[in-house]
């Protein structure tokens, strides 16, 4: 934002720093990575350099031991399963640790399709088949019984450099994708996976290490539990021996990063063990006893500060069990739209195939956005909100950009379940006086337009007023030619290979209440049945 100092921007868009959530000012390299092909290439490069005395720490919602970081599959030349790659690192003297999300019930019962918990239990068994990985893989079933550990972290201390990756990417084969997202398929139908992460170097990377260290210590001190392999074969979730601690973060010298302020943000509920209501509860040993909601407070602060636009990419813009109304952000989006801020929501055209139900989403705005944002706006302000789905693509990024000065990327979905910490989350936020957020916006919007960022097109995408018109024609400047962002050549250099953005709302009028909507649907169904019966009677007569 021209003319604003870094201190002004940090005080406006970030929560004030504290010992528990410090602000790293001009000393941390914050680099966004878009999609899995680039992400896995960076991991490969670091793993290839790792040697004696180095460390590689991994946690995620799920991990596939058989994936290859090059995208190769079984039978392809050079294929190396991730399990073998990690074992080779240990053989080279690298301290490798893996934390996998687990659950006591759904991790043991065959056929219970609730999350990846049972698959993770078998992934742990597969990793432990390599003798050098035994004691280096823990199943972490701490936290609320309804929740999970959703953080996605890879840390690599190689040589004297500490690198932290924070984002939405798990180490799974179907995350290996990139624009134009035509590598994957569901049956005979096209499918792609859009995702993102941030690479941190400097003191903020050491902060991520300490988050991982706390997670490892909490998992290592869980009571012994078993999971069912077969009805007659139960095994320990975390068989001894394994290290019960992790060394503190290695030195992470400052990196030159002028004009930037970075925070590492957590979400945790208060209880380490919270099962069977309040019958079995235990506080965290290392993590804050009352939980933390740093992601929620920072995103809320940034939305309140927005002056021009709020851009969100998320897998979900609807609520699921485990959230709470006080941690919902829809009201803040409504308030921003009411003061003229443009709200752009980008989400999936296809579900993650691991989730049950119809794979293709309907082309309509979600009910929570409709009721929580659009219905509560004056008619003149409803046009400040737009949602787009991307055809044949799972949008797994958890990303927010505000005013070209604020960016947040991580594992936290937009729903209140993540904000509350029912699913533990880790995000990283940046404010900057430079061009990093603008350049990230340009790259993302060009990808969704399926157009190359040429020297001719870049100035038009950098022009915020003009670029916002790609989402809604009414947002174009008055002097923009008709057809801008809708026809090749308008603006100059715009040459889309295909069109995949589908606007899906908002509905122009307030949506009826759920019970009223259900009653109207039932009445329409009864009318159709009656009409069908009348046609049958006429045919018989």
MARLUMTI-673579 format. One record per residue (C-alpha): residue number from 0; chain; x, y, z. Coordinates in Angstrom, 1 decimal. Layout:
<atoms>
[NUM 'A' [X Y Z]]
...
</atoms>
This chain:
<atoms>
[0 'A' [0.0 0.0 0.0]]
[1 'A' [1.8 3.1 -1.2]]
[2 'A' [3.0 5.5 1.5]]
[3 'A' [2.4 3.1 4.4]]
[4 'A' [5.3 2.1 6.6]]
[5 'A' [5.8 -1.5 7.7]]
[6 'A' [5.0 -0.6 11.3]]
[7 'A' [1.7 0.9 10.1]]
[8 'A' [0.8 -2.2 8.0]]
[9 'A' [1.7 -4.6 10.8]]
[10 'A' [-0.3 -2.8 13.4]]
[11 'A' [-3.3 -2.7 11.0]]
[12 'A' [-3.3 -6.2 9.5]]
[13 'A' [-1.6 -8.4 12.2]]
[14 'A' [-2.3 -9.1 15.8]]
[15 'A' [0.4 -7.5 18.0]]
[16 'A' [3.3 -9.9 18.5]]
[17 'A' [3.8 -11.7 21.8]]
[18 'A' [6.2 -14.2 23.3]]
[19 'A' [3.8 -17.0 22.2]]
[20 'A' [3.2 -15.5 18.8]]
[21 'A' [6.2 -13.3 17.9]]
[22 'A' [6.4 -11.1 14.8]]
[23 'A' [9.5 -11.6 12.8]]
[24 'A' [10.4 -8.2 11.2]]
[25 'A' [12.6 -8.0 8.2]]
[26 'A' [14.6 -11.2 9.2]]
[27 'A' [12.7 -14.1 7.6]]
[28 'A' [12.5 -15.2 4.0]]
[29 'A' [8.8 -15.9 3.1]]
[30 'A' [8.4 -17.7 -0.3]]
[31 'A' [5.1 -19.0 -1.6]]
[32 'A' [5.0 -22.3 -3.5]]
[33 'A' [2.0 -23.0 -5.8]]
[34 'A' [1.0 -26.6 -6.5]]
[35 'A' [2.7 -29.9 -5.8]]
[36 'A' [5.2 -30.3 -8.6]]
[37 'A' [7.2 -27.3 -7.4]]
[38 'A' [6.7 -28.2 -3.8]]
[39 'A' [8.0 -31.8 -4.1]]
[40 'A' [10.9 -30.6 -6.3]]
[41 'A' [12.1 -28.4 -3.4]]
[42 'A' [11.8 -31.3 -0.9]]
[43 'A' [13.8 -33.5 -3.3]]
[44 'A' [16.6 -30.9 -3.5]]
[45 'A' [16.9 -30.7 0.2]]
[46 'A' [16.7 -34.4 0.8]]
[47 'A' [19.4 -35.0 -1.8]]
[48 'A' [21.8 -32.6 0.1]]
[49 'A' [21.0 -34.0 3.6]]
[50 'A' [23.8 -35.9 5.4]]
[51 'A' [25.2 -36.8 8.8]]
[52 'A' [23.9 -34.6 11.6]]
[53 'A' [21.0 -33.2 9.5]]
[54 'A' [17.3 -33.5 10.3]]
[55 'A' [14.1 -34.1 8.4]]
[56 'A' [10.8 -33.7 10.3]]
[57 'A' [7.4 -34.4 8.7]]
[58 'A' [3.8 -34.2 9.8]]
[59 'A' [0.5 -34.1 7.9]]
[60 'A' [-3.0 -35.3 7.7]]
[61 'A' [-1.9 -38.3 5.7]]
[62 'A' [1.2 -39.7 4.0]]
[63 'A' [1.6 -42.3 1.3]]
[64 'A' [4.7 -44.5 1.9]]
[65 'A' [4.6 -45.5 -1.8]]
[66 'A' [4.6 -42.1 -3.4]]
[67 'A' [7.6 -40.9 -5.3]]
[68 'A' [8.7 -37.2 -5.0]]
[69 'A' [9.3 -37.1 -8.8]]
[70 'A' [5.7 -38.2 -9.6]]
[71 'A' [6.9 -41.6 -10.8]]
[72 'A' [4.7 -44.6 -10.2]]
[73 'A' [5.5 -48.3 -9.5]]
[74 'A' [7.2 -49.7 -12.6]]
[75 'A' [8.5 -46.4 -13.9]]
[76 'A' [12.2 -45.9 -14.3]]
[77 'A' [13.8 -44.4 -11.2]]
[78 'A' [10.7 -45.0 -9.0]]
[79 'A' [11.6 -44.8 -5.3]]
[80 'A' [8.9 -45.0 -2.7]]
[81 'A' [8.9 -42.3 -0.1]]
[82 'A' [9.4 -44.9 2.7]]
[83 'A' [12.6 -46.1 1.0]]
[84 'A' [13.7 -42.5 0.5]]
[85 'A' [13.3 -41.7 4.2]]
[86 'A' [15.1 -45.0 5.1]]
[87 'A' [18.0 -44.0 2.9]]
[88 'A' [18.2 -40.6 4.7]]
[89 'A' [18.5 -42.4 8.1]]
[90 'A' [21.2 -44.6 6.7]]
[91 'A' [23.1 -41.5 5.7]]
[92 'A' [23.0 -40.2 9.3]]
[93 'A' [19.9 -37.9 9.1]]
[94 'A' [17.5 -37.7 12.0]]
[95 'A' [14.1 -38.5 10.4]]
[96 'A' [10.9 -38.1 12.4]]
[97 'A' [7.3 -38.6 11.1]]
[98 'A' [4.1 -37.7 12.9]]
[99 'A' [0.9 -39.1 11.5]]
[100 'A' [-2.6 -38.1 12.5]]
[101 'A' [-4.5 -41.0 14.2]]
[102 'A' [-7.7 -41.8 15.9]]
[103 'A' [-8.6 -44.5 18.4]]
[104 'A' [-11.9 -45.6 17.0]]
[105 'A' [-11.9 -44.9 13.3]]
[106 'A' [-8.3 -46.0 13.0]]
[107 'A' [-9.2 -49.5 14.1]]
[108 'A' [-12.5 -50.3 12.5]]
[109 'A' [-12.5 -51.6 8.9]]
[110 'A' [-14.9 -49.8 6.6]]
[111 'A' [-15.2 -46.7 8.7]]
[112 'A' [-14.5 -43.9 6.1]]
[113 'A' [-13.9 -41.1 8.6]]
[114 'A' [-10.8 -39.3 7.6]]
[115 'A' [-7.4 -41.0 6.7]]
[116 'A' [-6.9 -42.5 10.2]]
[117 'A' [-6.9 -46.2 9.4]]
[118 'A' [-4.8 -45.6 6.3]]
[119 'A' [-2.3 -43.7 8.4]]
[120 'A' [-2.2 -46.7 10.9]]
[121 'A' [-1.2 -48.9 8.0]]
[122 'A' [1.2 -46.3 6.6]]
[123 'A' [3.0 -46.3 10.0]]
[124 'A' [3.2 -50.1 9.8]]
[125 'A' [4.7 -49.8 6.3]]
[126 'A' [7.2 -47.3 7.3]]
[127 'A' [8.3 -49.4 10.3]]
[128 'A' [8.9 -52.3 8.1]]
[129 'A' [12.2 -50.6 7.4]]
[130 'A' [14.2 -51.3 10.5]]
[131 'A' [15.9 -47.9 10.5]]
[132 'A' [12.5 -46.2 10.7]]
[133 'A' [11.3 -48.0 13.7]]
[134 'A' [11.0 -45.6 16.6]]
[135 'A' [10.9 -42.7 14.2]]
[136 'A' [7.2 -42.8 13.3]]
[137 'A' [4.5 -41.9 15.8]]
[138 'A' [0.7 -42.0 15.5]]
[139 'A' [-0.7 -38.9 17.2]]
[140 'A' [-4.3 -39.4 18.4]]
[141 'A' [-4.2 -36.4 20.9]]
[142 'A' [-6.8 -33.7 20.7]]
[143 'A' [-10.6 -33.7 20.6]]
[144 'A' [-12.2 -37.0 19.7]]
[145 'A' [-14.2 -35.3 16.9]]
[146 'A' [-11.1 -33.5 15.6]]
[147 'A' [-7.7 -34.4 14.1]]
[148 'A' [-4.2 -32.9 13.6]]
[149 'A' [-4.4 -31.1 10.3]]
[150 'A' [-1.1 -29.3 10.3]]
[151 'A' [1.2 -29.9 7.3]]
[152 'A' [4.8 -29.3 8.0]]
[153 'A' [8.2 -30.4 6.6]]
[154 'A' [11.3 -29.2 8.3]]
[155 'A' [14.8 -29.8 6.9]]
[156 'A' [17.9 -28.8 8.7]]
[157 'A' [20.6 -29.4 6.1]]
[158 'A' [24.1 -28.2 6.6]]
[159 'A' [23.7 -25.1 8.7]]
[160 'A' [20.4 -24.0 7.0]]
[161 'A' [17.0 -24.6 8.5]]
[162 'A' [14.1 -24.6 6.1]]
[163 'A' [10.4 -24.9 7.1]]
[164 'A' [7.5 -25.7 4.8]]
[165 'A' [4.1 -24.7 6.0]]
[166 'A' [1.0 -25.3 4.0]]
[167 'A' [-1.8 -27.4 2.7]]
[168 'A' [0.2 -30.2 1.0]]
[169 'A' [0.4 -33.7 2.2]]
[170 'A' [2.9 -36.2 0.9]]
[171 'A' [0.5 -38.1 -1.3]]
[172 'A' [0.8 -39.0 -5.0]]
[173 'A' [-2.3 -37.2 -6.1]]
[174 'A' [-0.9 -33.9 -4.9]]
[175 'A' [1.7 -34.0 -7.6]]
[176 'A' [0.1 -31.7 -10.0]]
[177 'A' [0.5 -28.2 -11.6]]
[178 'A' [-1.1 -25.9 -14.1]]
[179 'A' [-3.0 -26.7 -16.4]]
[180 'A' [-4.0 -29.4 -13.9]]
[181 'A' [-4.6 -32.2 -16.5]]
[182 'A' [-2.3 -34.9 -15.0]]
[183 'A' [-4.9 -36.6 -12.9]]
[184 'A' [-8.2 -38.2 -13.5]]
[185 'A' [-11.2 -39.7 -11.8]]
[186 'A' [-12.2 -42.7 -13.9]]
[187 'A' [-12.3 -41.3 -17.4]]
[188 'A' [-12.9 -37.7 -16.3]]
[189 'A' [-10.3 -35.0 -15.9]]
[190 'A' [-9.3 -33.9 -12.4]]
[191 'A' [-6.7 -31.7 -10.9]]
[192 'A' [-5.3 -30.7 -7.5]]
[193 'A' [-4.5 -27.1 -6.7]]
[194 'A' [-2.5 -26.5 -3.5]]
[195 'A' [0.0 -24.2 -1.9]]
[196 'A' [2.6 -23.9 0.8]]
[197 'A' [5.2 -21.4 2.1]]
[198 'A' [8.9 -21.9 2.5]]
[199 'A' [10.4 -20.1 5.5]]
[200 'A' [14.0 -19.5 6.2]]
[201 'A' [15.3 -17.5 9.2]]
[202 'A' [13.9 -17.1 12.8]]
[203 'A' [10.3 -18.0 11.8]]
[204 'A' [11.6 -21.4 10.6]]
[205 'A' [12.9 -22.0 14.1]]
[206 'A' [9.4 -21.1 15.4]]
[207 'A' [7.9 -23.9 13.2]]
[208 'A' [10.5 -26.3 14.6]]
[209 'A' [9.3 -25.5 18.1]]
[210 'A' [5.7 -26.2 17.1]]
[211 'A' [6.8 -29.6 15.7]]
[212 'A' [8.9 -30.2 18.8]]
[213 'A' [5.8 -29.6 21.1]]
[214 'A' [3.7 -31.9 18.9]]
[215 'A' [6.4 -34.7 19.1]]
[216 'A' [6.6 -34.5 22.9]]
[217 'A' [2.8 -34.5 23.3]]
[218 'A' [2.5 -37.6 21.0]]
[219 'A' [5.4 -39.4 22.8]]
[220 'A' [3.7 -39.0 26.2]]
[221 'A' [0.3 -40.3 25.1]]
[222 'A' [-0.9 -43.4 27.1]]
[223 'A' [-0.3 -46.7 25.3]]
[224 'A' [-3.0 -47.7 22.9]]
[225 'A' [-3.5 -50.4 20.2]]
[226 'A' [-5.3 -50.5 16.9]]
[227 'A' [-6.9 -53.5 15.1]]
[228 'A' [-5.2 -54.9 12.1]]
[229 'A' [-7.5 -57.9 12.0]]
[230 'A' [-10.1 -58.9 14.6]]
[231 'A' [-7.5 -61.3 16.1]]
[232 'A' [-4.4 -59.1 15.5]]
[233 'A' [-4.0 -55.9 17.5]]
[234 'A' [-0.7 -53.9 17.5]]
[235 'A' [0.7 -51.0 19.6]]
[236 'A' [0.1 -47.7 17.9]]
[237 'A' [3.5 -46.4 19.1]]
[238 'A' [5.7 -49.4 20.1]]
[239 'A' [8.7 -48.6 22.2]]
[240 'A' [11.5 -47.8 22.0]]
[241 'A' [11.3 -44.3 20.4]]
[242 'A' [12.7 -40.9 21.4]]
[243 'A' [10.4 -39.1 23.8]]
[244 'A' [11.8 -35.6 23.0]]
[245 'A' [13.3 -33.6 20.2]]
[246 'A' [16.2 -31.2 20.5]]
[247 'A' [15.4 -27.5 20.5]]
[248 'A' [15.5 -25.7 17.2]]
[249 'A' [19.0 -25.3 15.6]]
[250 'A' [20.3 -21.8 15.0]]
[251 'A' [18.4 -20.0 12.3]]
[252 'A' [20.3 -16.8 11.5]]
[253 'A' [18.3 -13.8 10.1]]
[254 'A' [17.7 -13.6 6.4]]
[255 'A' [17.5 -10.2 4.7]]
[256 'A' [13.8 -9.5 4.1]]
[257 'A' [13.3 -5.7 3.9]]
[258 'A' [9.8 -4.5 4.2]]
[259 'A' [8.3 -7.7 5.6]]
[260 'A' [6.8 -8.9 8.9]]
[261 'A' [6.0 -12.6 9.4]]
[262 'A' [4.0 -14.5 12.0]]
[263 'A' [3.6 -18.3 12.5]]
[264 'A' [0.0 -19.0 13.6]]
[265 'A' [-1.4 -22.0 15.5]]
[266 'A' [-4.9 -23.4 16.3]]
[267 'A' [-5.3 -25.9 19.2]]
[268 'A' [-8.2 -26.8 21.4]]
[269 'A' [-7.4 -26.8 25.2]]
[270 'A' [-7.3 -30.6 25.8]]
[271 'A' [-4.7 -33.1 24.9]]
[272 'A' [-7.2 -35.9 25.5]]
[273 'A' [-10.9 -35.1 25.3]]
[274 'A' [-12.9 -38.3 24.7]]
[275 'A' [-16.3 -39.4 25.9]]
[276 'A' [-17.5 -35.9 26.7]]
[277 'A' [-15.9 -34.8 29.9]]
[278 'A' [-15.4 -38.3 31.3]]
[279 'A' [-11.8 -38.6 30.0]]
[280 'A' [-9.9 -35.3 29.8]]
[281 'A' [-6.3 -34.3 30.1]]
[282 'A' [-4.5 -31.0 29.5]]
[283 'A' [-1.6 -30.6 27.2]]
[284 'A' [1.8 -31.2 28.7]]
[285 'A' [3.8 -28.7 26.6]]
[286 'A' [1.2 -26.8 24.5]]
[287 'A' [-0.8 -24.0 26.1]]
[288 'A' [-3.3 -25.4 28.6]]
[289 'A' [-6.2 -23.2 27.4]]
[290 'A' [-5.6 -23.7 23.7]]
[291 'A' [-4.6 -21.1 21.1]]
[292 'A' [-6.6 -19.4 18.3]]
[293 'A' [-3.9 -17.4 16.6]]
[294 'A' [-5.1 -18.2 13.1]]
[295 'A' [-8.6 -17.0 13.8]]
[296 'A' [-7.5 -13.7 15.5]]
[297 'A' [-5.1 -12.8 12.7]]
[298 'A' [-7.5 -13.6 9.8]]
[299 'A' [-10.2 -11.6 11.6]]
[300 'A' [-7.8 -8.7 12.1]]
[301 'A' [-6.9 -8.7 8.4]]
[302 'A' [-10.5 -8.8 7.2]]
[303 'A' [-11.4 -5.9 9.5]]
[304 'A' [-8.5 -3.9 8.1]]
[305 'A' [-9.4 -4.6 4.4]]
[306 'A' [-9.9 -1.5 2.2]]
[307 'A' [-9.9 -2.8 -1.3]]
[308 'A' [-10.3 -6.6 -1.6]]
[309 'A' [-10.3 -9.9 0.3]]
[310 'A' [-9.4 -12.9 -1.8]]
[311 'A' [-9.9 -16.4 -0.4]]
[312 'A' [-9.1 -19.9 -1.8]]
[313 'A' [-10.5 -22.7 0.2]]
[314 'A' [-11.7 -26.3 -0.1]]
[315 'A' [-14.8 -25.5 2.1]]
[316 'A' [-16.9 -22.4 2.5]]
[317 'A' [-19.4 -24.2 4.7]]
[318 'A' [-19.6 -25.3 8.3]]
[319 'A' [-19.1 -28.9 9.5]]
[320 'A' [-19.4 -30.4 13.0]]
[321 'A' [-16.8 -29.3 15.5]]
[322 'A' [-17.0 -25.6 15.0]]
[323 'A' [-18.6 -22.8 17.0]]
[324 'A' [-20.4 -19.7 16.0]]
[325 'A' [-18.0 -17.3 17.8]]
[326 'A' [-15.2 -18.5 15.5]]
[327 'A' [-17.0 -18.0 12.2]]
[328 'A' [-15.6 -15.3 9.9]]
[329 'A' [-18.6 -14.9 7.6]]
[330 'A' [-19.9 -11.8 9.6]]
[331 'A' [-16.6 -10.1 9.0]]
[332 'A' [-16.8 -10.7 5.3]]
[333 'A' [-20.3 -9.2 5.4]]
[334 'A' [-19.1 -6.1 7.2]]
[335 'A' [-16.2 -5.7 4.7]]
[336 'A' [-18.6 -6.0 1.7]]
[337 'A' [-20.9 -3.5 3.4]]
[338 'A' [-18.1 -0.9 3.4]]
[339 'A' [-17.3 -1.5 -0.3]]
[340 'A' [-14.6 -4.1 -0.1]]
[341 'A' [-14.6 -6.7 -2.9]]
[342 'A' [-14.9 -10.2 -1.6]]
[343 'A' [-13.7 -13.0 -4.0]]
[344 'A' [-14.1 -16.6 -2.9]]
[345 'A' [-12.6 -19.4 -5.1]]
[346 'A' [-13.3 -23.0 -4.3]]
[347 'A' [-13.4 -26.5 -5.8]]
[348 'A' [-15.4 -27.7 -8.8]]
[349 'A' [-14.7 -31.3 -7.7]]
[350 'A' [-14.5 -32.8 -4.3]]
[351 'A' [-11.4 -34.6 -3.0]]
[352 'A' [-12.2 -38.1 -4.1]]
[353 'A' [-11.4 -39.4 -0.6]]
[354 'A' [-14.6 -37.7 0.6]]
[355 'A' [-17.9 -39.4 0.3]]
[356 'A' [-20.8 -38.2 -1.8]]
[357 'A' [-21.2 -36.7 -5.3]]
[358 'A' [-17.9 -35.7 -6.7]]
[359 'A' [-19.0 -32.6 -8.6]]
[360 'A' [-20.2 -29.5 -6.7]]
[361 'A' [-23.3 -27.7 -7.7]]
[362 'A' [-22.9 -24.4 -9.4]]
[363 'A' [-24.2 -22.3 -6.6]]
[364 'A' [-22.9 -20.4 -3.6]]
[365 'A' [-22.7 -22.4 -0.3]]
[366 'A' [-25.6 -22.0 2.1]]
[367 'A' [-23.3 -20.6 4.9]]
[368 'A' [-22.0 -17.8 2.6]]
[369 'A' [-25.5 -17.1 1.4]]
[370 'A' [-27.0 -16.8 4.8]]
[371 'A' [-24.0 -15.5 6.7]]
[372 'A' [-22.8 -12.9 4.2]]
[373 'A' [-25.1 -12.2 1.2]]
[374 'A' [-28.6 -12.3 2.8]]
[375 'A' [-27.5 -9.9 5.5]]
[376 'A' [-26.3 -7.2 3.1]]
[377 'A' [-28.3 -4.4 1.6]]
[378 'A' [-29.2 -5.1 -2.0]]
[379 'A' [-26.8 -2.5 -3.3]]
[380 'A' [-23.9 -4.2 -1.5]]
[381 'A' [-24.6 -7.8 -2.5]]
[382 'A' [-22.7 -7.3 -5.7]]
[383 'A' [-19.5 -6.8 -3.7]]
[384 'A' [-19.4 -10.6 -3.1]]
[385 'A' [-18.6 -13.3 -5.8]]
[386 'A' [-17.9 -17.0 -5.6]]
[387 'A' [-16.2 -19.0 -8.3]]
[388 'A' [-15.7 -22.7 -8.7]]
[389 'A' [-12.9 -24.1 -10.9]]
[390 'A' [-14.1 -26.8 -13.2]]
[391 'A' [-12.6 -30.3 -12.7]]
[392 'A' [-10.3 -29.1 -9.9]]
[393 'A' [-10.0 -29.7 -6.2]]
[394 'A' [-8.9 -26.3 -4.7]]
[395 'A' [-7.0 -27.4 -1.5]]
[396 'A' [-5.2 -24.2 -0.9]]
[397 'A' [-6.0 -22.4 2.4]]
[398 'A' [-5.0 -18.9 1.4]]
[399 'A' [-6.1 -15.3 2.0]]
[400 'A' [-4.8 -12.2 0.3]]
[401 'A' [-5.9 -8.7 1.4]]
[402 'A' [-5.2 -5.4 -0.4]]
[403 'A' [-1.9 -6.6 -1.9]]
[404 'A' [-0.2 -6.2 1.5]]
[405 'A' [-1.3 -9.2 3.5]]
[406 'A' [-1.1 -12.9 2.8]]
[407 'A' [-1.8 -16.0 4.9]]
[408 'A' [-1.2 -19.6 3.7]]
[409 'A' [-1.3 -22.8 5.7]]
[410 'A' [-3.5 -25.7 6.7]]
[411 'A' [-6.5 -24.0 8.3]]
[412 'A' [-9.7 -24.2 6.4]]
[413 'A' [-12.1 -21.2 6.5]]
[414 'A' [-14.7 -22.9 8.6]]
[415 'A' [-14.9 -22.4 12.4]]
[416 'A' [-13.8 -26.0 13.1]]
[417 'A' [-10.3 -24.9 12.0]]
[418 'A' [-10.5 -21.5 13.7]]
[419 'A' [-11.5 -23.1 17.0]]
[420 'A' [-8.7 -25.6 16.9]]
[421 'A' [-10.9 -28.7 16.7]]
[422 'A' [-8.5 -29.6 13.9]]
[423 'A' [-5.0 -28.4 14.9]]
[424 'A' [-3.7 -26.0 12.3]]
[425 'A' [-0.6 -24.0 11.4]]
[426 'A' [-0.6 -21.0 9.1]]
[427 'A' [2.0 -18.3 8.3]]
[428 'A' [1.1 -14.7 7.6]]
[429 'A' [3.0 -11.9 5.9]]
[430 'A' [2.5 -8.2 5.6]]
[431 'A' [4.8 -6.3 3.3]]
[432 'A' [5.5 -2.9 1.8]]
[433 'A' [6.9 -4.6 -1.2]]
[434 'A' [5.4 -6.6 -4.2]]
[435 'A' [5.4 -10.1 -2.8]]
[436 'A' [1.6 -10.3 -2.2]]
[437 'A' [0.8 -8.5 -5.5]]
[438 'A' [3.1 -11.0 -7.4]]
[439 'A' [1.5 -13.9 -5.7]]
[440 'A' [-2.0 -12.6 -6.6]]
[441 'A' [-0.9 -12.1 -10.3]]
[442 'A' [0.4 -15.6 -10.4]]
[443 'A' [-2.7 -17.2 -8.9]]
[444 'A' [-5.2 -15.2 -11.0]]
[445 'A' [-3.3 -15.9 -14.2]]
[446 'A' [-3.3 -19.6 -13.4]]
[447 'A' [-7.1 -19.5 -12.9]]
[448 'A' [-7.5 -17.6 -16.1]]
[449 'A' [-5.3 -20.2 -17.8]]
[450 'A' [-3.1 -17.5 -19.4]]
[451 'A' [0.6 -17.0 -19.4]]
[452 'A' [2.0 -14.0 -17.6]]
[453 'A' [3.8 -12.3 -20.5]]
[454 'A' [5.5 -8.9 -20.3]]
[455 'A' [2.5 -7.5 -22.2]]
[456 'A' [-0.1 -8.9 -19.8]]
[457 'A' [1.7 -8.4 -16.5]]
[458 'A' [1.0 -4.7 -16.1]]
[459 'A' [-2.8 -5.3 -16.6]]
[460 'A' [-2.8 -8.0 -13.9]]
[461 'A' [-0.8 -5.8 -11.6]]
[462 'A' [-3.4 -3.1 -12.0]]
[463 'A' [-5.7 -4.0 -9.1]]
[464 'A' [-8.7 -2.0 -10.3]]
[465 'A' [-8.5 -3.6 -13.8]]
[466 'A' [-7.7 -7.1 -12.5]]
[467 'A' [-10.6 -7.3 -10.1]]
[468 'A' [-12.9 -7.0 -13.2]]
[469 'A' [-12.0 -10.6 -14.1]]
[470 'A' [-14.2 -11.8 -11.3]]
[471 'A' [-17.2 -9.6 -12.0]]
[472 'A' [-17.7 -7.3 -15.1]]
[473 'A' [-19.4 -4.7 -12.9]]
[474 'A' [-16.1 -4.2 -11.1]]
[475 'A' [-14.2 -3.1 -14.3]]
[476 'A' [-13.1 0.5 -14.5]]
[477 'A' [-15.5 2.7 -16.5]]
[478 'A' [-13.0 3.1 -19.3]]
[479 'A' [-12.2 -0.6 -19.7]]
[480 'A' [-13.2 -2.0 -23.2]]
[481 'A' [-16.2 -4.2 -23.4]]
[482 'A' [-15.1 -7.9 -23.2]]
[483 'A' [-12.1 -7.2 -20.9]]
[484 'A' [-11.1 -10.6 -19.4]]
[485 'A' [-13.9 -12.3 -21.4]]
[486 'A' [-12.3 -12.1 -24.9]]
[487 'A' [-8.7 -13.0 -26.0]]
[488 'A' [-6.7 -9.8 -26.5]]
[489 'A' [-8.7 -7.8 -24.0]]
[490 'A' [-6.5 -6.6 -22.3]]
[491 'A' [-3.5 -6.9 -24.5]]
[492 'A' [-1.6 -10.1 -23.9]]
[493 'A' [-4.6 -12.0 -22.5]]
[494 'A' [-4.7 -15.4 -24.3]]
[495 'A' [-6.5 -18.0 -22.2]]
[496 'A' [-5.9 -21.7 -23.2]]
[497 'A' [-9.3 -22.6 -21.7]]
[498 'A' [-12.0 -21.3 -19.5]]
[499 'A' [-12.4 -23.0 -16.1]]
[500 'A' [-13.7 -20.3 -13.8]]
[501 'A' [-17.4 -20.7 -13.1]]
[502 'A' [-19.2 -17.9 -11.2]]
[503 'A' [-21.8 -19.4 -8.9]]
[504 'A' [-23.4 -16.6 -7.1]]
[505 'A' [-24.6 -14.8 -5.1]]
[506 'A' [-28.3 -15.3 -5.4]]
[507 'A' [-29.9 -11.9 -6.0]]
[508 'A' [-32.5 -12.3 -3.3]]
[509 'A' [-32.2 -13.6 0.3]]
[510 'A' [-32.4 -17.4 0.4]]
[511 'A' [-35.4 -18.8 2.3]]
[512 'A' [-34.9 -20.3 5.7]]
[513 'A' [-33.9 -24.0 5.7]]
[514 'A' [-37.3 -25.2 7.1]]
[515 'A' [-39.2 -23.0 4.7]]
[516 'A' [-37.0 -24.2 1.8]]
[517 'A' [-37.6 -27.8 2.8]]
[518 'A' [-41.3 -27.2 3.0]]
[519 'A' [-41.4 -25.7 -0.5]]
[520 'A' [-39.4 -28.6 -1.8]]
[521 'A' [-41.8 -31.1 -0.3]]
[522 'A' [-44.7 -29.2 -1.8]]
[523 'A' [-43.1 -29.2 -5.2]]
[524 'A' [-42.5 -33.0 -4.9]]
[525 'A' [-46.1 -33.6 -3.8]]
[526 'A' [-47.3 -31.6 -6.8]]
[527 'A' [-45.2 -33.7 -9.2]]
[528 'A' [-46.5 -36.9 -7.7]]
[529 'A' [-50.1 -35.7 -8.0]]
[530 'A' [-49.5 -34.6 -11.6]]
[531 'A' [-47.9 -38.0 -12.4]]
[532 'A' [-51.0 -39.7 -10.9]]
[533 'A' [-53.3 -37.6 -12.9]]
[534 'A' [-51.5 -38.4 -16.1]]
[535 'A' [-51.7 -42.1 -15.3]]
[536 'A' [-55.4 -41.8 -14.6]]
[537 'A' [-56.0 -40.0 -17.9]]
[538 'A' [-54.0 -42.6 -19.8]]
[539 'A' [-56.1 -45.5 -18.3]]
[540 'A' [-59.3 -43.7 -19.1]]
</atoms>
